[in-house]
Amino acid sequence: MFGLGLLGIWVAQGFDEWIRGIFALRRWLSKPWLMKKEAKYEMTTNRG
């Protein structure tokens, strides 16, 4: 398409890795597993 050949494949793979890394870092920094743990803890302690 752009006439880059093998270099184009390498650039595309590198770009893909960066995008996936950014999403993984964003998810890691938001720590969604802590929210699930807190909700589970609240459910077990509110049984009375």
C-alpha positions in Angstrom: 0.0 0.0 0.0 2.7 2.5 1.0 5.5 0.6 -0.7 7.5 0.0 2.6 7.6 -3.8 2.4 9.3 -5.4 5.4 10.0 -2.0 7.0 6.3 -1.3 6.9 5.5 -4.5 8.7 8.0 -3.7 11.4 6.7 -0.2 11.9 3.1 -1.5 12.1 4.1 -4.0 14.7 6.0 -1.4 16.7 3.0 0.9 16.6 0.7 -1.9 17.7 2.9 -2.7 20.6 2.9 0.9 21.7 -0.9 1.2 21.5 -1.4 -2.0 23.5 1.2 -0.9 26.1 -0.6 2.4 26.5 -3.9 0.7 27.1 -2.3 -1.8 29.5 -0.6 1.0 31.5 -3.9 2.9 31.7 -5.7 -0.2 33.0 -2.8 -0.9 35.5 -3.0 2.7 36.8 -6.8 2.6 37.3 -6.5 -0.6 39.3 -10.0 -2.0 38.6 -9.3 -5.2 40.6 -9.3 -3.1 43.8 -12.8 -1.9 43.2 -14.0 -5.6 42.9 -12.2 -6.5 46.0 -13.7 -3.7 48.0 -17.2 -4.5 46.7 -16.8 -8.1 47.7 -15.6 -7.1 51.1 -18.6 -4.9 51.6 -21.0 -7.6 50.6 -19.5 -10.0 53.1 -19.4 -7.5 56.0 -22.9 -6.2 55.6 -24.6 -9.6 56.2 -25.1 -8.6 59.8 
